[in-house]
Every structure is written in C-alpha cells, then in structure tokens.
Amino acid sequence: ELIKLNGSIELAPIVGLSEVIVDIVETGSTLRENGLTVLEEICPLSARVVVNPVSMKMDNARITQLIQAMRANLPGDRI
C-alpha cells in the first residue's frame, strides 16, 4: 500500500505509519538523525531555473542578478 505524506516523512517509520519511505534528500543528515539509512537511490534529482524567453529579454538584469545570487550561495559542485 502506498500513502502520500507531507512534511517530516522521516518520522513515519518511527511512529509506525510505514516500514519504508521515499524522500528527496540533500545530505541525508535528517535521515541519520532519525536512525534511518538509505536502502537504494531511486534516481538523481536536480533543481532547475526556468525562465520564460520573453521575461528573460524584458527583465534580463533582474533575472541575471537573481541567478548570480543563487550561485553565490551554493557550493561550487552544486552549480
């Protein structure tokens, strides 16, 4: 049986709601803090910035500034 949970789903096995969970994790630290381990990676995921071509032309400076700000706050291997 599959059930959809929102929020802190790593608590589901702890409180007996599930035997396993599928979660999107960045570092896995929350899983470890709750005594859980990764059994299998289903697939790699990445975040994307999608910009409407017209918006990129009309508001290029602001969008470029936003992208640069995001890059400045991400580790180099994550860009």
C-alpha positions, 0 to 999 in steps of 0.5 A: 500500500502506498500513502502520500505524506507531507512534511517530516516523512522521516518520522513515519517509520518511527511512529509506525505509519510505514516500514519504508519511505521515499524522500528527496534528500540533500545530505541525508543528515535528517535521515541519520538523525532519525536512525534511518539509512538509505536502502537504494537511490531511486534516481538523481534529482536536480533543481532547475531555473526556468525562465520564460524567453520573453521575461528573460529579454524584458527583465534580463538584469533582474533575472541575471542578478537573481541567478548570480545570487543563487550561485553565490550561495551554493557550493561550487559542485552544486552549480 
